[in-house]
Amino acid sequence: MTDVGGISSDLLQSFVTRIENLEEEKAVLMADIREVYSEAKAMGFDGKTIRHLISLRKLDGADREQQEALLDLYKRALGM
């Protein structure tokens, strides 16, 4: 292990390499996700609505209900 100014250069290199590899994997996954959205759009589905559904599915039941109730309240306040 080489230390430079109290920093382990080998350890730092390991972290940087791991992050770079993960960034590459993330880019591939993002491209795959875009492709799935494109497929859904080609089949007549709306991408924004699918994104909204996915974000709602990430929430637990109580949080989802609270968010939907608040959205409904805001919509009524705006006369929508």
N, CA, C and O atoms as a Maestro MAE file, in Angstrom:
{
 s_m_m2io_version
 :::
 2.0.0
}

f_m_ct {
 s_m_title
 :::
 protein
 m_atom[320] {
  # First column is atom index #
  i_m_mmod_type
  r_m_x_coord
  r_m_y_coord
  r_m_z_coord
  i_m_residue_number
  s_m_chain_name
  s_m_pdb_residue_name
  s_m_pdb_atom_name
  i_m_atomic_number
  :::
  1 25 0.827 -1.174 0.000 1 A "MET " " N  " 7
  2 3 0.000 0.000 0.000 1 A "MET " " CA " 6
  3 2 0.875 1.242 0.000 1 A "MET " " C  " 6
  4 15 1.835 1.342 0.764 1 A "MET " " O  " 8
  5 25 0.537 2.170 -0.850 2 A "THR " " N  " 7
  6 3 1.286 3.411 -0.930 2 A "THR " " CA " 6
  7 2 0.480 4.512 -0.263 2 A "THR " " C  " 6
  8 15 -0.695 4.715 -0.569 2 A "THR " " O  " 8
  9 25 1.129 5.217 0.650 3 A "ASP " " N  " 7
  10 3 0.482 6.352 1.301 3 A "ASP " " CA " 6
  11 2 1.037 7.642 0.731 3 A "ASP " " C  " 6
  12 15 2.249 7.822 0.608 3 A "ASP " " O  " 8
  13 25 0.123 8.532 0.387 4 A "VAL " " N  " 7
  14 3 0.508 9.853 -0.092 4 A "VAL " " CA " 6
  15 2 -0.243 10.862 0.760 4 A "VAL " " C  " 6
  16 15 -1.469 10.952 0.705 4 A "VAL " " O  " 8
  17 25 0.497 11.604 1.532 5 A "GLY " " N  " 7
  18 3 -0.127 12.606 2.401 5 A "GLY " " CA " 6
  19 2 -1.107 11.997 3.385 5 A "GLY " " C  " 6
  20 15 -2.108 12.623 3.735 5 A "GLY " " O  " 8
  21 25 -0.826 10.774 3.836 6 A "GLY " " N  " 7
  22 3 -1.703 10.121 4.799 6 A "GLY " " CA " 6
  23 2 -2.886 9.402 4.149 6 A "GLY " " C  " 6
  24 15 -3.760 8.883 4.844 6 A "GLY " " O  " 8
  25 25 -2.911 9.373 2.829 7 A "ILE " " N  " 7
  26 3 -4.005 8.721 2.102 7 A "ILE " " CA " 6
  27 2 -3.468 7.474 1.417 7 A "ILE " " C  " 6
  28 15 -2.434 7.516 0.749 7 A "ILE " " O  " 8
  29 25 -4.179 6.362 1.590 8 A "SER " " N  " 7
  30 3 -3.794 5.118 0.946 8 A "SER " " CA " 6
  31 2 -4.193 5.198 -0.525 8 A "SER " " C  " 6
  32 15 -5.380 5.154 -0.850 8 A "SER " " O  " 8
  33 25 -3.223 5.312 -1.401 9 A "SER " " N  " 7
  34 3 -3.529 5.437 -2.822 9 A "SER " " CA " 6
  35 2 -4.144 4.154 -3.377 9 A "SER " " C  " 6
  36 15 -4.979 4.217 -4.279 9 A "SER " " O  " 8
  37 25 -3.749 2.997 -2.858 10 A "ASP " " N  " 7
  38 3 -4.334 1.729 -3.316 10 A "ASP " " CA " 6
  39 2 -5.815 1.648 -2.952 10 A "ASP " " C  " 6
  40 15 -6.644 1.241 -3.766 10 A "ASP " " O  " 8
  41 25 -6.131 2.038 -1.734 11 A "LEU " " N  " 7
  42 3 -7.519 2.018 -1.285 11 A "LEU " " CA " 6
  43 2 -8.350 3.022 -2.075 11 A "LEU " " C  " 6
  44 15 -9.468 2.716 -2.491 11 A "LEU " " O  " 8
  45 25 -7.810 4.210 -2.281 12 A "LEU " " N  " 7
  46 3 -8.508 5.231 -3.062 12 A "LEU " " CA " 6
  47 2 -8.750 4.737 -4.485 12 A "LEU " " C  " 6
  48 15 -9.841 4.912 -5.028 12 A "LEU " " O  " 8
  49 25 -7.734 4.119 -5.090 13 A "GLN " " N  " 7
  50 3 -7.870 3.582 -6.445 13 A "GLN " " CA " 6
  51 2 -8.967 2.530 -6.495 13 A "GLN " " C  " 6
  52 15 -9.731 2.473 -7.458 13 A "GLN " " O  " 8
  53 25 -9.048 1.703 -5.469 14 A "SER " " N  " 7
  54 3 -10.073 0.671 -5.397 14 A "SER " " CA " 6
  55 2 -11.472 1.287 -5.383 14 A "SER " " C  " 6
  56 15 -12.365 0.835 -6.100 14 A "SER " " O  " 8
  57 25 -11.656 2.325 -4.559 15 A "PHE " " N  " 7
  58 3 -12.959 3.000 -4.507 15 A "PHE " " CA " 6
  59 2 -13.312 3.641 -5.844 15 A "PHE " " C  " 6
  60 15 -14.436 3.504 -6.326 15 A "PHE " " O  " 8
  61 25 -12.363 4.333 -6.434 16 A "VAL " " N  " 7
  62 3 -12.600 5.013 -7.709 16 A "VAL " " CA " 6
  63 2 -12.955 4.001 -8.796 16 A "VAL " " C  " 6
  64 15 -13.879 4.231 -9.577 16 A "VAL " " O  " 8
  65 25 -12.240 2.901 -8.854 17 A "THR " " N  " 7
  66 3 -12.510 1.869 -9.855 17 A "THR " " CA " 6
  67 2 -13.898 1.264 -9.659 17 A "THR " " C  " 6
  68 15 -14.637 1.072 -10.624 17 A "THR " " O  " 8
  69 25 -14.248 0.968 -8.415 18 A "ARG " " N  " 7
  70 3 -15.575 0.419 -8.141 18 A "ARG " " CA " 6
  71 2 -16.669 1.382 -8.551 18 A "ARG " " C  " 6
  72 15 -17.661 0.969 -9.153 18 A "ARG " " O  " 8
  73 25 -16.509 2.658 -8.239 19 A "ILE " " N  " 7
  74 3 -17.508 3.664 -8.602 19 A "ILE " " CA " 6
  75 2 -17.620 3.779 -10.116 19 A "ILE " " C  " 6
  76 15 -18.724 3.853 -10.656 19 A "ILE " " O  " 8
  77 25 -16.478 3.794 -10.805 20 A "GLU " " N  " 7
  78 3 -16.503 3.864 -12.274 20 A "GLU " " CA " 6
  79 2 -17.243 2.673 -12.867 20 A "GLU " " C  " 6
  80 15 -18.027 2.835 -13.802 20 A "GLU " " O  " 8
  81 25 -17.003 1.478 -12.335 21 A "ASN " " N  " 7
  82 3 -17.693 0.283 -12.820 21 A "ASN " " CA " 6
  83 2 -19.198 0.374 -12.584 21 A "ASN " " C  " 6
  84 15 -19.993 0.017 -13.453 21 A "ASN " " O  " 8
  85 25 -19.579 0.849 -11.415 22 A "LEU " " N  " 7
  86 3 -20.998 1.010 -11.114 22 A "LEU " " CA " 6
  87 2 -21.651 2.060 -12.012 22 A "LEU " " C  " 6
  88 15 -22.797 1.896 -12.431 22 A "LEU " " O  " 8
  89 25 -20.923 3.136 -12.304 23 A "GLU " " N  " 7
  90 3 -21.450 4.171 -13.207 23 A "GLU " " CA " 6
  91 2 -21.692 3.598 -14.604 23 A "GLU " " C  " 6
  92 15 -22.681 3.937 -15.254 23 A "GLU " " O  " 8
  93 25 -20.794 2.735 -15.058 24 A "GLU " " N  " 7
  94 3 -20.973 2.092 -16.359 24 A "GLU " " CA " 6
  95 2 -22.201 1.189 -16.347 24 A "GLU " " C  " 6
  96 15 -22.992 1.188 -17.290 24 A "GLU " " O  " 8
  97 25 -22.353 0.417 -15.263 25 A "GLU " " N  " 7
  98 3 -23.519 -0.455 -15.142 25 A "GLU " " CA " 6
  99 2 -24.805 0.361 -15.104 25 A "GLU " " C  " 6
  100 15 -25.813 -0.021 -15.697 25 A "GLU " " O  " 8
  101 25 -24.759 1.488 -14.402 26 A "LYS " " N  " 7
  102 3 -25.925 2.357 -14.298 26 A "LYS " " CA " 6
  103 2 -26.317 2.893 -15.667 26 A "LYS " " C  " 6
  104 15 -27.503 2.963 -15.991 26 A "LYS " " O  " 8
  105 25 -25.328 3.272 -16.471 27 A "ALA " " N  " 7
  106 3 -25.609 3.784 -17.815 27 A "ALA " " CA " 6
  107 2 -26.286 2.717 -18.670 27 A "ALA " " C  " 6
  108 15 -27.213 3.019 -19.422 27 A "ALA " " O  " 8
  109 25 -25.830 1.478 -18.557 28 A "VAL " " N  " 7
  110 3 -26.447 0.377 -19.306 28 A "VAL " " CA " 6
  111 2 -27.879 0.160 -18.830 28 A "VAL " " C  " 6
  112 15 -28.781 -0.015 -19.648 28 A "VAL " " O  " 8
  113 25 -28.095 0.168 -17.519 29 A "LEU " " N  " 7
  114 3 -29.441 -0.006 -16.976 29 A "LEU " " CA " 6
  115 2 -30.374 1.118 -17.402 29 A "LEU " " C  " 6
  116 15 -31.532 0.871 -17.736 29 A "LEU " " O  " 8
  117 25 -29.878 2.347 -17.393 30 A "MET " " N  " 7
  118 3 -30.701 3.487 -17.812 30 A "MET " " CA " 6
  119 2 -31.100 3.348 -19.278 30 A "MET " " C  " 6
  120 15 -32.229 3.669 -19.647 30 A "MET " " O  " 8
  121 25 -30.196 2.880 -20.100 31 A "ALA " " N  " 7
  122 3 -30.519 2.657 -21.516 31 A "ALA " " CA " 6
  123 2 -31.579 1.564 -21.642 31 A "ALA " " C  " 6
  124 15 -32.487 1.675 -22.465 31 A "ALA " " O  " 8
  125 25 -31.471 0.521 -20.841 32 A "ASP " " N  " 7
  126 3 -32.468 -0.549 -20.861 32 A "ASP " " CA " 6
  127 2 -33.840 -0.030 -20.427 32 A "ASP " " C  " 6
  128 15 -34.857 -0.385 -21.023 32 A "ASP " " O  " 8
  129 25 -33.865 0.799 -19.404 33 A "ILE " " N  " 7
  130 3 -35.121 1.374 -18.924 33 A "ILE " " CA " 6
  131 2 -35.745 2.254 -19.998 33 A "ILE " " C  " 6
  132 15 -36.953 2.185 -20.225 33 A "ILE " " O  " 8
  133 25 -34.941 3.078 -20.662 34 A "ARG " " N  " 7
  134 3 -35.464 3.917 -21.749 34 A "ARG " " CA " 6
  135 2 -36.069 3.055 -22.847 34 A "ARG " " C  " 6
  136 15 -37.103 3.401 -23.419 34 A "ARG " " O  " 8
  137 25 -35.423 1.937 -23.137 35 A "GLU " " N  " 7
  138 3 -35.926 1.027 -24.169 35 A "GLU " " CA " 6
  139 2 -37.291 0.459 -23.779 35 A "GLU " " C  " 6
  140 15 -38.181 0.353 -24.622 35 A "GLU " " O  " 8
  141 25 -37.459 0.096 -22.511 36 A "VAL " " N  " 7
  142 3 -38.745 -0.437 -22.054 36 A "VAL " " CA " 6
  143 2 -39.827 0.634 -22.151 36 A "VAL " " C  " 6
  144 15 -40.947 0.343 -22.570 36 A "VAL " " O  " 8
  145 25 -39.505 1.869 -21.771 37 A "TYR " " N  " 7
  146 3 -40.468 2.958 -21.911 37 A "TYR " " CA " 6
  147 2 -40.843 3.165 -23.379 37 A "TYR " " C  " 6
  148 15 -42.005 3.421 -23.695 37 A "TYR " " O  " 8
  149 25 -39.873 3.055 -24.264 38 A "SER " " N  " 7
  150 3 -40.148 3.184 -25.695 38 A "SER " " CA " 6
  151 2 -41.068 2.072 -26.176 38 A "SER " " C  " 6
  152 15 -41.986 2.314 -26.960 38 A "SER " " O  " 8
  153 25 -40.826 0.865 -25.711 39 A "GLU " " N  " 7
  154 3 -41.695 -0.257 -26.074 39 A "GLU " " CA " 6
  155 2 -43.121 -0.013 -25.584 39 A "GLU " " C  " 6
  156 15 -44.086 -0.253 -26.309 39 A "GLU " " O  " 8
  157 25 -43.241 0.464 -24.348 40 A "ALA " " N  " 7
  158 3 -44.569 0.737 -23.792 40 A "ALA " " CA " 6
  159 2 -45.275 1.823 -24.604 40 A "ALA " " C  " 6
  160 15 -46.470 1.721 -24.883 40 A "ALA " " O  " 8
  161 25 -44.530 2.858 -24.978 41 A "LYS " " N  " 7
  162 3 -45.106 3.942 -25.775 41 A "LYS " " CA " 6
  163 2 -45.566 3.413 -27.133 41 A "LYS " " C  " 6
  164 15 -46.630 3.793 -27.622 41 A "LYS " " O  " 8
  165 25 -44.773 2.544 -27.736 42 A "ALA " " N  " 7
  166 3 -45.138 1.969 -29.031 42 A "ALA " " CA " 6
  167 2 -46.408 1.131 -28.927 42 A "ALA " " C  " 6
  168 15 -47.124 0.962 -29.914 42 A "ALA " " O  " 8
  169 25 -46.690 0.605 -27.730 43 A "MET " " N  " 7
  170 3 -47.895 -0.183 -27.515 43 A "MET " " CA " 6
  171 2 -49.076 0.683 -27.080 43 A "MET " " C  " 6
  172 15 -50.154 0.167 -26.787 43 A "MET " " O  " 8
  173 25 -48.867 2.018 -27.039 44 A "GLY " " N  " 7
  174 3 -49.962 2.936 -26.735 44 A "GLY " " CA " 6
  175 2 -50.044 3.418 -25.304 44 A "GLY " " C  " 6
  176 15 -50.989 4.122 -24.951 44 A "GLY " " O  " 8
  177 25 -49.080 3.058 -24.467 45 A "PHE " " N  " 7
  178 3 -49.089 3.507 -23.078 45 A "PHE " " CA " 6
  179 2 -48.395 4.853 -22.948 45 A "PHE " " C  " 6
  180 15 -47.515 5.187 -23.742 45 A "PHE " " O  " 8
  181 25 -48.798 5.631 -21.934 46 A "ASP " " N  " 7
  182 3 -48.212 6.944 -21.687 46 A "ASP " " CA " 6
  183 2 -47.057 6.823 -20.703 46 A "ASP " " C  " 6
  184 15 -47.230 6.332 -19.587 46 A "ASP " " O  " 8
  185 25 -45.885 7.271 -21.121 47 A "GLY " " N  " 7
  186 3 -44.684 7.151 -20.304 47 A "GLY " " CA " 6
  187 2 -44.759 7.904 -18.993 47 A "GLY " " C  " 6
  188 15 -44.328 7.391 -17.961 47 A "GLY " " O  " 8
  189 25 -45.304 9.128 -19.016 48 A "LYS " " N  " 7
  190 3 -45.399 9.921 -17.786 48 A "LYS " " CA " 6
  191 2 -46.287 9.226 -16.757 48 A "LYS " " C  " 6
  192 15 -45.990 9.225 -15.562 48 A "LYS " " O  " 8
  193 25 -47.368 8.643 -17.235 49 A "THR " " N  " 7
  194 3 -48.273 7.950 -16.322 49 A "THR " " CA " 6
  195 2 -47.617 6.702 -15.751 49 A "THR " " C  " 6
  196 15 -47.787 6.400 -14.569 49 A "THR " " O  " 8
  197 25 -46.879 5.982 -16.564 50 A "ILE " " N  " 7
  198 3 -46.157 4.808 -16.069 50 A "ILE " " CA " 6
  199 2 -45.127 5.222 -15.027 50 A "ILE " " C  " 6
  200 15 -44.991 4.564 -13.996 50 A "ILE " " O  " 8
  201 25 -44.395 6.315 -15.287 51 A "ARG " " N  " 7
  202 3 -43.418 6.806 -14.306 51 A "ARG " " CA " 6
  203 2 -44.106 7.143 -12.984 51 A "ARG " " C  " 6
  204 15 -43.597 6.834 -11.907 51 A "ARG " " O  " 8
  205 25 -45.282 7.786 -13.088 52 A "HIS " " N  " 7
  206 3 -46.031 8.153 -11.887 52 A "HIS " " CA " 6
  207 2 -46.463 6.890 -11.125 52 A "HIS " " C  " 6
  208 15 -46.352 6.833 -9.901 52 A "HIS " " O  " 8
  209 25 -46.950 5.888 -11.850 53 A "LEU " " N  " 7
  210 3 -47.332 4.626 -11.214 53 A "LEU " " CA " 6
  211 2 -46.146 3.983 -10.500 53 A "LEU " " C  " 6
  212 15 -46.287 3.475 -9.387 53 A "LEU " " O  " 8
  213 25 -45.000 4.004 -11.129 54 A "ILE " " N  " 7
  214 3 -43.810 3.400 -10.524 54 A "ILE " " CA " 6
  215 2 -43.425 4.136 -9.248 54 A "ILE " " C  " 6
  216 15 -43.063 3.513 -8.250 54 A "ILE " " O  " 8
  217 25 -43.506 5.468 -9.283 55 A "SER " " N  " 7
  218 3 -43.164 6.227 -8.071 55 A "SER " " CA " 6
  219 2 -44.173 5.948 -6.961 55 A "SER " " C  " 6
  220 15 -43.797 5.883 -5.791 55 A "SER " " O  " 8
  221 25 -45.456 5.781 -7.313 56 A "LEU " " N  " 7
  222 3 -46.455 5.465 -6.297 56 A "LEU " " CA " 6
  223 2 -46.244 4.067 -5.717 56 A "LEU " " C  " 6
  224 15 -46.438 3.855 -4.521 56 A "LEU " " O  " 8
  225 25 -45.850 3.122 -6.556 57 A "ARG " " N  " 7
  226 3 -45.628 1.754 -6.086 57 A "ARG " " CA " 6
  227 2 -44.444 1.656 -5.134 57 A "ARG " " C  " 6
  228 15 -44.360 0.719 -4.340 57 A "ARG " " O  " 8
  229 25 -43.534 2.612 -5.208 58 A "LYS " " N  " 7
  230 3 -42.381 2.614 -4.298 58 A "LYS " " CA " 6
  231 2 -42.782 3.002 -2.877 58 A "LYS " " C  " 6
  232 15 -42.088 2.670 -1.916 58 A "LYS " " O  " 8
  233 25 -43.900 3.703 -2.753 59 A "LEU " " N  " 7
  234 3 -44.357 4.165 -1.447 59 A "LEU " " CA " 6
  235 2 -45.103 3.055 -0.723 59 A "LEU " " C  " 6
  236 15 -45.700 2.181 -1.351 59 A "LEU " " O  " 8
  237 25 -45.062 3.100 0.626 60 A "ASP " " N  " 7
  238 3 -45.896 2.152 1.350 60 A "ASP " " CA " 6
  239 2 -47.340 2.658 1.305 60 A "ASP " " C  " 6
  240 15 -47.589 3.800 0.920 60 A "ASP " " O  " 8
  241 25 -48.270 1.819 1.694 61 A "GLY " " N  " 7
  242 3 -49.694 2.133 1.551 61 A "GLY " " CA " 6
  243 2 -50.109 3.437 2.190 61 A "GLY " " C  " 6
  244 15 -50.825 4.222 1.567 61 A "GLY " " O  " 8
  245 25 -49.679 3.695 3.421 62 A "ALA " " N  " 7
  246 3 -50.080 4.905 4.131 62 A "ALA " " CA " 6
  247 2 -49.519 6.155 3.449 62 A "ALA " " C  " 6
  248 15 -50.225 7.153 3.299 62 A "ALA " " O  " 8
  249 25 -48.257 6.100 3.038 63 A "ASP " " N  " 7
  250 3 -47.653 7.255 2.365 63 A "ASP " " CA " 6
  251 2 -48.336 7.521 1.031 63 A "ASP " " C  " 6
  252 15 -48.560 8.674 0.659 63 A "ASP " " O  " 8
  253 25 -48.668 6.450 0.311 64 A "ARG " " N  " 7
  254 3 -49.338 6.590 -0.974 64 A "ARG " " CA " 6
  255 2 -50.716 7.225 -0.791 64 A "ARG " " C  " 6
  256 15 -51.083 8.140 -1.527 64 A "ARG " " O  " 8
  257 25 -51.476 6.740 0.187 65 A "GLU " " N  " 7
  258 3 -52.795 7.299 0.459 65 A "GLU " " CA " 6
  259 2 -52.704 8.766 0.854 65 A "GLU " " C  " 6
  260 15 -53.519 9.582 0.424 65 A "GLU " " O  " 8
  261 25 -51.705 9.101 1.676 66 A "GLN " " N  " 7
  262 3 -51.531 10.481 2.105 66 A "GLN " " CA " 6
  263 2 -51.196 11.373 0.912 66 A "GLN " " C  " 6
  264 15 -51.739 12.470 0.784 66 A "GLN " " O  " 8
  265 25 -50.310 10.908 0.044 67 A "GLN " " N  " 7
  266 3 -49.931 11.695 -1.122 67 A "GLN " " CA " 6
  267 2 -51.117 11.881 -2.067 67 A "GLN " " C  " 6
  268 15 -51.323 12.976 -2.591 67 A "GLN " " O  " 8
  269 25 -51.894 10.826 -2.287 68 A "GLU " " N  " 7
  270 3 -53.048 10.922 -3.163 68 A "GLU " " CA " 6
  271 2 -54.113 11.842 -2.578 68 A "GLU " " C  " 6
  272 15 -54.737 12.606 -3.315 68 A "GLU " " O  " 8
  273 25 -54.335 11.781 -1.248 69 A "ALA " " N  " 7
  274 3 -55.306 12.658 -0.596 69 A "ALA " " CA " 6
  275 2 -54.872 14.115 -0.698 69 A "ALA " " C  " 6
  276 15 -55.693 14.997 -0.950 69 A "ALA " " O  " 8
  277 25 -53.589 14.362 -0.503 70 A "LEU " " N  " 7
  278 3 -53.076 15.717 -0.597 70 A "LEU " " CA " 6
  279 2 -53.186 16.249 -2.023 70 A "LEU " " C  " 6
  280 15 -53.545 17.408 -2.231 70 A "LEU " " O  " 8
  281 25 -52.877 15.404 -3.000 71 A "LEU " " N  " 7
  282 3 -53.018 15.806 -4.395 71 A "LEU " " CA " 6
  283 2 -54.473 16.127 -4.712 71 A "LEU " " C  " 6
  284 15 -54.760 17.116 -5.385 71 A "LEU " " O  " 8
  285 25 -55.391 15.293 -4.228 72 A "ASP " " N  " 7
  286 3 -56.813 15.546 -4.454 72 A "ASP " " CA " 6
  287 2 -57.232 16.865 -3.817 72 A "ASP " " C  " 6
  288 15 -57.977 17.633 -4.424 72 A "ASP " " O  " 8
  289 25 -56.769 17.132 -2.617 73 A "LEU " " N  " 7
  290 3 -57.073 18.391 -1.941 73 A "LEU " " CA " 6
  291 2 -56.573 19.583 -2.742 73 A "LEU " " C  " 6
  292 15 -57.305 20.554 -2.932 73 A "LEU " " O  " 8
  293 25 -55.348 19.519 -3.207 74 A "TYR " " N  " 7
  294 3 -54.769 20.603 -4.001 74 A "TYR " " CA " 6
  295 2 -55.544 20.802 -5.306 74 A "TYR " " C  " 6
  296 15 -55.799 21.934 -5.718 74 A "TYR " " O  " 8
  297 25 -55.910 19.709 -5.942 75 A "LYS " " N  " 7
  298 3 -56.663 19.808 -7.192 75 A "LYS " " CA " 6
  299 2 -58.018 20.488 -6.956 75 A "LYS " " C  " 6
  300 15 -58.438 21.343 -7.735 75 A "LYS " " O  " 8
  301 25 -58.695 20.094 -5.868 76 A "ARG " " N  " 7
  302 3 -59.975 20.737 -5.550 76 A "ARG " " CA " 6
  303 2 -59.793 22.217 -5.232 76 A "ARG " " C  " 6
  304 15 -60.625 23.042 -5.609 76 A "ARG " " O  " 8
  305 25 -58.706 22.554 -4.539 77 A "ALA " " N  " 7
  306 3 -58.432 23.958 -4.204 77 A "ALA " " CA " 6
  307 2 -58.209 24.792 -5.463 77 A "ALA " " C  " 6
  308 15 -58.492 25.989 -5.477 77 A "ALA " " O  " 8
  309 25 -57.700 24.154 -6.525 78 A "LEU " " N  " 7
  310 3 -57.474 24.854 -7.771 78 A "LEU " " CA " 6
  311 2 -58.647 24.714 -8.750 78 A "LEU " " C  " 6
  312 15 -58.571 25.167 -9.892 78 A "LEU " " O  " 8
  313 25 -59.724 24.085 -8.287 79 A "GLY " " N  " 7
  314 3 -60.905 23.931 -9.128 79 A "GLY " " CA " 6
  315 2 -60.708 22.931 -10.248 79 A "GLY " " C  " 6
  316 15 -61.301 23.079 -11.317 79 A "GLY " " O  " 8
  317 25 -59.913 21.949 -10.035 80 A "MET " " N  " 7
  318 3 -59.638 20.950 -11.074 80 A "MET " " CA " 6
  319 2 -60.503 19.722 -10.884 80 A "MET " " C  " 6
  320 15 -60.410 18.774 -11.664 80 A "MET " " O  " 8
  :::
 }
 m_bond[319] {
  # First column is bond index #
  i_m_from
  i_m_to
  i_m_order
  :::
  1 1 2 1
  2 2 3 1
  3 3 4 2
  4 3 5 1
  5 5 6 1
  6 6 7 1
  7 7 8 2
  8 7 9 1
  9 9 10 1
  10 10 11 1
  11 11 12 2
  12 11 13 1
  13 13 14 1
  14 14 15 1
  15 15 16 2
  16 15 17 1
  17 17 18 1
  18 18 19 1
  19 19 20 2
  20 19 21 1
  21 21 22 1
  22 22 23 1
  23 23 24 2
  24 23 25 1
  25 25 26 1
  26 26 27 1
  27 27 28 2
  28 27 29 1
  29 29 30 1
  30 30 31 1
  31 31 32 2
  32 31 33 1
  33 33 34 1
  34 34 35 1
  35 35 36 2
  36 35 37 1
  37 37 38 1
  38 38 39 1
  39 39 40 2
  40 39 41 1
  41 41 42 1
  42 42 43 1
  43 43 44 2
  44 43 45 1
  45 45 46 1
  46 46 47 1
  47 47 48 2
  48 47 49 1
  49 49 50 1
  50 50 51 1
  51 51 52 2
  52 51 53 1
  53 53 54 1
  54 54 55 1
  55 55 56 2
  56 55 57 1
  57 57 58 1
  58 58 59 1
  59 59 60 2
  60 59 61 1
  61 61 62 1
  62 62 63 1
  63 63 64 2
  64 63 65 1
  65 65 66 1
  66 66 67 1
  67 67 68 2
  68 67 69 1
  69 69 70 1
  70 70 71 1
  71 71 72 2
  72 71 73 1
  73 73 74 1
  74 74 75 1
  75 75 76 2
  76 75 77 1
  77 77 78 1
  78 78 79 1
  79 79 80 2
  80 79 81 1
  81 81 82 1
  82 82 83 1
  83 83 84 2
  84 83 85 1
  85 85 86 1
  86 86 87 1
  87 87 88 2
  88 87 89 1
  89 89 90 1
  90 90 91 1
  91 91 92 2
  92 91 93 1
  93 93 94 1
  94 94 95 1
  95 95 96 2
  96 95 97 1
  97 97 98 1
  98 98 99 1
  99 99 100 2
  100 99 101 1
  101 101 102 1
  102 102 103 1
  103 103 104 2
  104 103 105 1
  105 105 106 1
  106 106 107 1
  107 107 108 2
  108 107 109 1
  109 109 110 1
  110 110 111 1
  111 111 112 2
  112 111 113 1
  113 113 114 1
  114 114 115 1
  115 115 116 2
  116 115 117 1
  117 117 118 1
  118 118 119 1
  119 119 120 2
  120 119 121 1
  121 121 122 1
  122 122 123 1
  123 123 124 2
  124 123 125 1
  125 125 126 1
  126 126 127 1
  127 127 128 2
  128 127 129 1
  129 129 130 1
  130 130 131 1
  131 131 132 2
  132 131 133 1
  133 133 134 1
  134 134 135 1
  135 135 136 2
  136 135 137 1
  137 137 138 1
  138 138 139 1
  139 139 140 2
  140 139 141 1
  141 141 142 1
  142 142 143 1
  143 143 144 2
  144 143 145 1
  145 145 146 1
  146 146 147 1
  147 147 148 2
  148 147 149 1
  149 149 150 1
  150 150 151 1
  151 151 152 2
  152 151 153 1
  153 153 154 1
  154 154 155 1
  155 155 156 2
  156 155 157 1
  157 157 158 1
  158 158 159 1
  159 159 160 2
  160 159 161 1
  161 161 162 1
  162 162 163 1
  163 163 164 2
  164 163 165 1
  165 165 166 1
  166 166 167 1
  167 167 168 2
  168 167 169 1
  169 169 170 1
  170 170 171 1
  171 171 172 2
  172 171 173 1
  173 173 174 1
  174 174 175 1
  175 175 176 2
  176 175 177 1
  177 177 178 1
  178 178 179 1
  179 179 180 2
  180 179 181 1
  181 181 182 1
  182 182 183 1
  183 183 184 2
  184 183 185 1
  185 185 186 1
  186 186 187 1
  187 187 188 2
  188 187 189 1
  189 189 190 1
  190 190 191 1
  191 191 192 2
  192 191 193 1
  193 193 194 1
  194 194 195 1
  195 195 196 2
  196 195 197 1
  197 197 198 1
  198 198 199 1
  199 199 200 2
  200 199 201 1
  201 201 202 1
  202 202 203 1
  203 203 204 2
  204 203 205 1
  205 205 206 1
  206 206 207 1
  207 207 208 2
  208 207 209 1
  209 209 210 1
  210 210 211 1
  211 211 212 2
  212 211 213 1
  213 213 214 1
  214 214 215 1
  215 215 216 2
  216 215 217 1
  217 217 218 1
  218 218 219 1
  219 219 220 2
  220 219 221 1
  221 221 222 1
  222 222 223 1
  223 223 224 2
  224 223 225 1
  225 225 226 1
  226 226 227 1
  227 227 228 2
  228 227 229 1
  229 229 230 1
  230 230 231 1
  231 231 232 2
  232 231 233 1
  233 233 234 1
  234 234 235 1
  235 235 236 2
  236 235 237 1
  237 237 238 1
  238 238 239 1
  239 239 240 2
  240 239 241 1
  241 241 242 1
  242 242 243 1
  243 243 244 2
  244 243 245 1
  245 245 246 1
  246 246 247 1
  247 247 248 2
  248 247 249 1
  249 249 250 1
  250 250 251 1
  251 251 252 2
  252 251 253 1
  253 253 254 1
  254 254 255 1
  255 255 256 2
  256 255 257 1
  257 257 258 1
  258 258 259 1
  259 259 260 2
  260 259 261 1
  261 261 262 1
  262 262 263 1
  263 263 264 2
  264 263 265 1
  265 265 266 1
  266 266 267 1
  267 267 268 2
  268 267 269 1
  269 269 270 1
  270 270 271 1
  271 271 272 2
  272 271 273 1
  273 273 274 1
  274 274 275 1
  275 275 276 2
  276 275 277 1
  277 277 278 1
  278 278 279 1
  279 279 280 2
  280 279 281 1
  281 281 282 1
  282 282 283 1
  283 283 284 2
  284 283 285 1
  285 285 286 1
  286 286 287 1
  287 287 288 2
  288 287 289 1
  289 289 290 1
  290 290 291 1
  291 291 292 2
  292 291 293 1
  293 293 294 1
  294 294 295 1
  295 295 296 2
  296 295 297 1
  297 297 298 1
  298 298 299 1
  299 299 300 2
  300 299 301 1
  301 301 302 1
  302 302 303 1
  303 303 304 2
  304 303 305 1
  305 305 306 1
  306 306 307 1
  307 307 308 2
  308 307 309 1
  309 309 310 1
  310 310 311 1
  311 311 312 2
  312 311 313 1
  313 313 314 1
  314 314 315 1
  315 315 316 2
  316 315 317 1
  317 317 318 1
  318 318 319 1
  319 319 320 2
  :::
 }
}
